[in-house]
């Protein structure tokens, strides 16, 4: 059994390693370089409204969740930017444990909603649906390539 702790700037390199491994595999197959993933994670951690949890087994971080909150007219919402588990440790409930703790913490802090962006196929939509997330009906994700 592991331990959940707040994310630490001291572990940014490890978060980047986990991120690069996890998102280079299914269902994303994104060719992340560890050094770029470290920058990505560090930028989220440095946001003023950032929140993060790490899952540690022994002395090794094996998973983490990162996000940030933002105030809207209807209340403060939280966006999960990243939830990643080292592929060697996946399938053991670590992501579920991190997500459950995040939801609990957000409720305690008066957050009115949690949002995230995930792949539209594979196992991830079903994973998040099991934890109470649903597909948005009122908003859509739009983008533009530059």
KOLMARVEX-344102 format. One line per field, with one value per residue: x, y, z of N, C-alpha, C, CB in turn; residue number from 1; residue in one letter. Coordinates in steps of 0.02 Angstrom, whole numbers, plus 50000, padded with zeros to 5 digits. Glycine has a CB too. Layout:
BEGIN
n_u <- [X, ...]
n_v <- [Y, ...]
n_w <- [Z, ...]
ca_u <- [X, ...]
ca_v <- [Y, ...]
ca_w <- [Z, ...]
c_u <- [X, ...]
c_v <- [Y, ...]
c_w <- [Z, ...]
cb_u <- [X, ...]
cb_v <- [Y, ...]
cb_w <- [Z, ...]
i <- [NUM, ...]
aa <- [A, ...]
***
This chain:
BEGIN
n_u <- [50042, 50027, 50071, 49987, 50037, 50059, 50108, 50279, 50403, 50529, 50517, 50495, 50569, 50549, 50408, 50401, 50467, 50375, 50262, 50305, 50325, 50195, 50108, 50161, 50119, 49974, 49811, 49857, 49984, 50080, 50230, 50320, 50461, 50563, 50625, 50548, 50425, 50454, 50465, 50333, 50260, 50319, 50279, 50141, 50141, 50193, 50092, 49985, 49864, 49881, 49868, 49917, 49944, 50043, 50082, 50161, 50268, 50361, 50509, 50484, 50406, 50263, 50152, 50048, 49940, 49890, 49831, 49732, 49639, 49501, 49410, 49240, 49084, 48988, 49054, 49206, 49302, 49388, 49518, 49578, 49733, 49832, 49843, 49936, 50014, 50152, 50185, 50229, 50166, 50032, 49856, 49833, 49752, 49800, 49780, 49642, 49642, 49712, 49624, 49505, 49546, 49575, 49447, 49381, 49458, 49431, 49293, 49296, 49358, 49264, 49247, 49154, 49144, 49227, 49335, 49401, 49507, 49507, 49555, 49446, 49417, 49453, 49498, 49488, 49374, 49272, 49333, 49334, 49196, 49150, 49185, 49100, 49106, 49042, 49002, 49015, 48875, 48842, 48952, 49088, 49247, 49357, 49478, 49628, 49748, 49910]
n_v <- [49941, 50109, 50283, 50438, 50600, 50781, 50854, 50885, 51004, 50952, 50831, 50844, 50800, 50661, 50657, 50702, 50596, 50491, 50545, 50556, 50420, 50365, 50439, 50413, 50291, 50182, 50257, 50364, 50377, 50478, 50556, 50592, 50676, 50649, 50765, 50870, 50838, 50859, 50999, 51031, 50980, 51054, 51184, 51178, 51150, 51271, 51362, 51484, 51439, 51303, 51126, 50973, 50797, 50660, 50486, 50374, 50236, 50151, 50230, 50285, 50384, 50341, 50382, 50524, 50668, 50818, 50985, 51136, 51273, 51383, 51534, 51560, 51639, 51562, 51495, 51418, 51312, 51159, 51100, 50951, 50929, 50833, 50659, 50531, 50372, 50271, 50158, 50030, 50011, 50019, 49974, 49938, 50013, 50139, 50261, 50275, 50291, 50413, 50497, 50485, 50541, 50671, 50717, 50713, 50809, 50924, 50940, 50971, 51094, 51175, 51178, 51189, 51110, 50986, 50969, 50891, 50845, 50711, 50563, 50516, 50386, 50212, 50150, 50257, 50353, 50271, 50241, 50368, 50395, 50298, 50358, 50462, 50564, 50646, 50664, 50825, 50928, 51057, 51130, 51131, 51069, 51168, 51204, 51270, 51252, 51321]
n_w <- [50000, 49958, 49989, 49992, 49953, 49955, 49799, 49760, 49724, 49722, 49661, 49527, 49415, 49420, 49405, 49274, 49207, 49231, 49168, 49033, 49001, 49026, 48940, 48818, 48785, 48757, 48780, 48710, 48640, 48620, 48573, 48692, 48756, 48895, 48953, 48902, 48959, 49092, 49096, 49061, 49173, 49276, 49244, 49269, 49407, 49453, 49437, 49511, 49570, 49581, 49614, 49678, 49690, 49744, 49725, 49823, 49838, 49950, 49932, 49812, 49691, 49605, 49539, 49495, 49513, 49440, 49437, 49419, 49491, 49450, 49459, 49423, 49376, 49439, 49536, 49602, 49499, 49466, 49365, 49307, 49251, 49228, 49255, 49296, 49294, 49324, 49195, 49232, 49352, 49332, 49334, 49464, 49543, 49577, 49506, 49527, 49667, 49682, 49610, 49684, 49807, 49765, 49724, 49848, 49919, 49842, 49862, 49999, 49993, 49939, 49802, 49652, 49540, 49438, 49302, 49154, 49017, 48907, 48814, 48681, 48661, 48691, 48856, 48946, 48947, 49005, 49128, 49192, 49192, 49281, 49397, 49414, 49319, 49174, 49000, 48936, 48899, 48875, 48836, 48719, 48665, 48580, 48454, 48376, 48256, 48242]
ca_u <- [50000, 50066, 50053, 49972, 50064, 50057, 50164, 50338, 50448, 50588, 50504, 50475, 50602, 50514, 50343, 50413, 50481, 50312, 50219, 50329, 50311, 50124, 50074, 50189, 50084, 49902, 49783, 49881, 50038, 50113, 50303, 50347, 50530, 50561, 50644, 50490, 50374, 50474, 50445, 50259, 50238, 50343, 50237, 50078, 50156, 50209, 50033, 49965, 49808, 49894, 49855, 49944, 49954, 50086, 50072, 50228, 50277, 50429, 50538, 50477, 50343, 50240, 50096, 50032, 49884, 49903, 49781, 49726, 49571, 49487, 49346, 49190, 49027, 48950, 49097, 49274, 49306, 49455, 49533, 49632, 49776, 49869, 49838, 49981, 50043, 50205, 50156, 50247, 50124, 49962, 49811, 49832, 49708, 49834, 49744, 49579, 49656, 49728, 49564, 49459, 49572, 49567, 49376, 49368, 49490, 49395, 49230, 49313, 49378, 49208, 49250, 49087, 49147, 49293, 49335, 49463, 49506, 49536, 49545, 49376, 49412, 49492, 49471, 49485, 49306, 49237, 49364, 49309, 49124, 49141, 49198, 49051, 49113, 49000, 49019, 48983, 48823, 48834, 49013, 49129, 49317, 49374, 49549, 49653, 49820, 49946]
ca_v <- [50000, 50170, 50342, 50498, 50661, 50837, 50855, 50922, 51027, 50909, 50770, 50863, 50756, 50596, 50666, 50705, 50528, 50454, 50575, 50537, 50348, 50352, 50468, 50386, 50227, 50183, 50267, 50427, 50367, 50542, 50546, 50639, 50671, 50662, 50834, 50913, 50821, 50893, 51069, 51032, 50970, 51110, 51242, 51170, 51158, 51340, 51404, 51508, 51399, 51232, 51075, 50910, 50740, 50606, 50421, 50350, 50168, 50151, 50297, 50299, 50410, 50298, 50414, 50591, 50705, 50890, 51028, 51203, 51297, 51449, 51561, 51580, 51674, 51513, 51466, 51396, 51245, 51129, 51061, 50902, 50933, 50770, 50603, 50483, 50319, 50234, 50099, 49969, 50008, 50028, 49918, 49921, 50059, 50200, 50318, 50279, 50317, 50483, 50532, 50486, 50591, 50737, 50734, 50727, 50873, 50978, 50951, 51004, 51163, 51212, 51178, 51172, 51062, 50963, 50956, 50864, 50826, 50645, 50532, 50501, 50315, 50172, 50137, 50316, 50379, 50227, 50250, 50429, 50388, 50259, 50402, 50516, 50614, 50635, 50706, 50891, 50940, 51129, 51160, 51088, 51087, 51193, 51217, 51296, 51241, 51381]
ca_w <- [50000, 49953, 50027, 49953, 49981, 49907, 49752, 49782, 49672, 49723, 49623, 49459, 49366, 49422, 49374, 49201, 49183, 49231, 49117, 48966, 48992, 49025, 48883, 48756, 48774, 48742, 48713, 48682, 48592, 48607, 48580, 48741, 48780, 48968, 48970, 48888, 49008, 49154, 49088, 49063, 49242, 49316, 49229, 49306, 49479, 49469, 49433, 49577, 49596, 49567, 49665, 49655, 49735, 49720, 49756, 49837, 49865, 49975, 49921, 49741, 49665, 49550, 49505, 49518, 49486, 49442, 49407, 49447, 49497, 49422, 49481, 49374, 49408, 49476, 49587, 49582, 49471, 49463, 49304, 49311, 49191, 49219, 49301, 49264, 49336, 49290, 49164, 49270, 49412, 49314, 49346, 49535, 49578, 49597, 49477, 49564, 49734, 49673, 49590, 49742, 49855, 49734, 49729, 49919, 49936, 49808, 49899, 50062, 49979, 49910, 49728, 49628, 49486, 49415, 49230, 49126, 48946, 48900, 48748, 48667, 48646, 48737, 48923, 48989, 48960, 49052, 49193, 49223, 49202, 49343, 49454, 49416, 49266, 49115, 48942, 48939, 48850, 48865, 48807, 48678, 48660, 48513, 48449, 48313, 48247, 48219]
c_u <- [50044, 50039, 50040, 50000, 50054, 50117, 50218, 50380, 50511, 50579, 50484, 50506, 50567, 50445, 50350, 50427, 50416, 50267, 50240, 50315, 50236, 50090, 50105, 50156, 50011, 49864, 49812, 49933, 50072, 50188, 50335, 50421, 50527, 50578, 50587, 50434, 50390, 50454, 50370, 50234, 50258, 50300, 50170, 50089, 50167, 50149, 50011, 49911, 49819, 49881, 49883, 49952, 50003, 50071, 50141, 50226, 50350, 50456, 50527, 50408, 50324, 50180, 50084, 49971, 49899, 49846, 49782, 49653, 49564, 49417, 49303, 49132, 48986, 48991, 49164, 49270, 49379, 49462, 49591, 49671, 49809, 49853, 49878, 50009, 50096, 50175, 50172, 50202, 50050, 49922, 49806, 49789, 49740, 49799, 49678, 49590, 49671, 49665, 49514, 49481, 49563, 49494, 49358, 49396, 49452, 49329, 49243, 49332, 49323, 49209, 49181, 49087, 49218, 49286, 49401, 49452, 49539, 49524, 49471, 49366, 49455, 49459, 49460, 49416, 49269, 49267, 49336, 49234, 49109, 49150, 49154, 49057, 49067, 49023, 48980, 48932, 48819, 48895, 49048, 49201, 49330, 49448, 49567, 49727, 49851, 50008]
c_v <- [50062, 50226, 50399, 50558, 50718, 50833, 50901, 50942, 50986, 50847, 50783, 50817, 50688, 50602, 50668, 50637, 50487, 50479, 50552, 50463, 50335, 50379, 50448, 50320, 50238, 50221, 50328, 50418, 50432, 50533, 50597, 50624, 50687, 50734, 50883, 50900, 50855, 50966, 51076, 51028, 51029, 51172, 51237, 51180, 51230, 51387, 51423, 51464, 51325, 51189, 51010, 50859, 50691, 50543, 50390, 50279, 50163, 50222, 50320, 50327, 50368, 50327, 50483, 50618, 50779, 50928, 51096, 51224, 51367, 51470, 51581, 51613, 51626, 51478, 51444, 51324, 51223, 51091, 51015, 50907, 50866, 50720, 50548, 50435, 50285, 50171, 50034, 49959, 50015, 49965, 49897, 49969, 50124, 50262, 50329, 50311, 50392, 50524, 50538, 50539, 50662, 50760, 50752, 50795, 50931, 50992, 50989, 51078, 51203, 51218, 51155, 51122, 51044, 50947, 50925, 50851, 50758, 50619, 50512, 50427, 50277, 50167, 50200, 50345, 50336, 50233, 50311, 50427, 50348, 50302, 50464, 50570, 50595, 50680, 50771, 50898, 51014, 51162, 51108, 51113, 51109, 51208, 51245, 51282, 51304, 51361]
c_w <- [50000, 49995, 49979, 49990, 49932, 49860, 49778, 49722, 49668, 49679, 49550, 49406, 49363, 49391, 49297, 49172, 49179, 49175, 49047, 48952, 48982, 48961, 48816, 48739, 48757, 48795, 48678, 48627, 48572, 48620, 48628, 48755, 48855, 48986, 48955, 48939, 49075, 49152, 49094, 49135, 49286, 49306, 49266, 49380, 49499, 49463, 49504, 49608, 49584, 49628, 49637, 49710, 49703, 49758, 49762, 49865, 49886, 49970, 49849, 49724, 49604, 49513, 49533, 49483, 49494, 49410, 49439, 49448, 49468, 49444, 49422, 49412, 49452, 49530, 49558, 49557, 49470, 49398, 49318, 49246, 49177, 49274, 49267, 49315, 49294, 49260, 49200, 49331, 49396, 49327, 49418, 49576, 49600, 49570, 49513, 49632, 49730, 49656, 49647, 49793, 49829, 49741, 49800, 49938, 49904, 49842, 49964, 50052, 49945, 49835, 49703, 49571, 49468, 49341, 49210, 49052, 48943, 48830, 48741, 48651, 48696, 48805, 48965, 48999, 49011, 49123, 49228, 49235, 49266, 49405, 49453, 49363, 49208, 49059, 48946, 48883, 48831, 48833, 48765, 48679, 48587, 48512, 48381, 48310, 48218, 48181]
cb_u <- [49952, 50070, 50108, 49896, 50140, 50056, 50140, 50379, 50466, 50604, 50449, 50494, 50677, 50509, 50310, 50470, 50531, 50276, 50222, 50404, 50336, 50091, 50075, 50265, 50090, 49875, 49709, 49911, 50012, 50084, 50336, 50307, 50578, 50610, 50707, 50465, 50368, 50551, 50469, 50231, 50269, 50417, 50225, 50047, 50216, 50265, 49975, 49939, 49743, 49967, 49777, 50010, 49886, 50161, 50022, 50265, 50258, 50475, 50612, 50491, 50349, 50223, 50033, 50092, 49816, 49969, 49712, 49768, 49549, 49492, 49357, 49165, 48982, 48921, 49062, 49324, 49276, 49468, 49549, 49605, 49829, 49944, 49762, 50037, 49988, 50264, 50180, 50320, 50145, 49956, 49833, 49902, 49680, 49907, 49732, 49547, 49716, 49781, 49531, 49455, 49646, 49588, 49332, 49400, 49563, 49384, 49196, 49370, 49441, 49205, 49308, 49052, 49111, 49319, 49323, 49483, 49543, 49506, 49590, 49351, 49433, 49563, 49517, 49529, 49266, 49242, 49441, 49326, 49091, 49190, 49271, 49054, 49187, 48926, 49004, 49036, 48756, 48819, 49061, 49102, 49364, 49333, 49588, 49638, 49834, 49963]
cb_v <- [50000, 50192, 50360, 50505, 50653, 50905, 50878, 50879, 51099, 50888, 50730, 50936, 50747, 50571, 50731, 50752, 50493, 50461, 50651, 50550, 50308, 50383, 50543, 50377, 50183, 50111, 50274, 50469, 50331, 50599, 50550, 50636, 50721, 50616, 50855, 50900, 50745, 50886, 51097, 50973, 50905, 51126, 51248, 51099, 51116, 51364, 51368, 51580, 51421, 51223, 51068, 50921, 50705, 50626, 50375, 50397, 50112, 50101, 50296, 50237, 50487, 50229, 50372, 50638, 50686, 50907, 50997, 51253, 51297, 51447, 51620, 51519, 51705, 51462, 51407, 51402, 51243, 51083, 51108, 50828, 50987, 50784, 50581, 50520, 50268, 50217, 50094, 49972, 50062, 50048, 49861, 49921, 50025, 50199, 50307, 50210, 50280, 50493, 50496, 50417, 50577, 50736, 50676, 50672, 50874, 50960, 50883, 50967, 51163, 51278, 51133, 51235, 51088, 50901, 51022, 50799, 50878, 50597, 50469, 50543, 50299, 50200, 50092, 50369, 50383, 50153, 50256, 50489, 50353, 50201, 50423, 50548, 50618, 50648, 50669, 50947, 50916, 51161, 51187, 51085, 51029, 51257, 51154, 51373, 51181, 51427]
cb_w <- [50061, 49882, 50078, 49940, 49998, 49945, 49682, 49832, 49683, 49794, 49656, 49445, 49382, 49495, 49399, 49186, 49230, 49299, 49121, 48961, 49052, 49085, 48889, 48763, 48835, 48735, 48718, 48737, 48531, 48652, 48512, 48806, 48741, 49003, 48932, 48816, 49017, 49166, 49020, 49022, 49270, 49298, 49154, 49292, 49498, 49425, 49395, 49572, 49563, 49544, 49682, 49621, 49751, 49727, 49715, 49885, 49812, 49937, 49937, 49700, 49645, 49576, 49512, 49508, 49521, 49407, 49414, 49405, 49571, 49344, 49528, 49331, 49355, 49429, 49620, 49641, 49400, 49525, 49245, 49323, 49201, 49217, 49316, 49228, 49361, 49340, 49093, 49292, 49460, 49240, 49306, 49563, 49637, 49574, 49401, 49572, 49765, 49619, 49531, 49775, 49870, 49660, 49703, 49964, 49913, 49734, 49915, 50097, 49936, 49939, 49701, 49605, 49425, 49456, 49190, 49163, 48900, 48953, 48740, 48609, 48573, 48744, 48959, 48961, 48895, 49028, 49186, 49178, 49142, 49344, 49453, 49480, 49241, 49131, 48875, 48934, 48876, 48930, 48863, 48604, 48680, 48495, 48462, 48306, 48201, 48277]
i <- [1, 2, 3, 4, 5, 6, 7, 8, 9, 10, 11, 12, 13, 14, 15, 16, 17, 18, 19, 20, 21, 22, 23, 24, 25, 26, 27, 28, 29, 30, 31, 32, 33, 34, 35, 36, 37, 38, 39, 40, 41, 42, 43, 44, 45, 46, 47, 48, 49, 50, 51, 52, 53, 54, 55, 56, 57, 58, 59, 60, 61, 62, 63, 64, 65, 66, 67, 68, 69, 70, 71, 72, 73, 74, 75, 76, 77, 78, 79, 80, 81, 82, 83, 84, 85, 86, 87, 88, 89, 90, 91, 92, 93, 94, 95, 96, 97, 98, 99, 100, 101, 102, 103, 104, 105, 106, 107, 108, 109, 110, 111, 112, 113, 114, 115, 116, 117, 118, 119, 120, 121, 122, 123, 124, 125, 126, 127, 128, 129, 130, 131, 132, 133, 134, 135, 136, 137, 138, 139, 140, 141, 142, 143, 144, 145, 146]
aa <- [X, X, X, X, X, X, X, X, X, X, X, X, X, X, X, X, X, X, X, X, X, X, X, X, X, X, X, X, X, X, X, X, X, X, X, X, X, X, X, X, X, X, X, X, X, X, X, X, X, X, X, X, X, X, X, X, X, X, X, X, X, X, X, X, X, X, X, X, X, X, X, X, X, X, X, X, X, X, X, X, X, X, X, X, X, X, X, X, X, X, X, X, X, X, X, X, X, X, X, X, X, X, X, X, X, X, X, X, X, X, X, X, X, X, X, X, X, X, X, X, X, X, X, X, X, X, X, X, X, X, X, X, X, X, X, X, X, X, X, X, X, X, X, X, X, X]
***
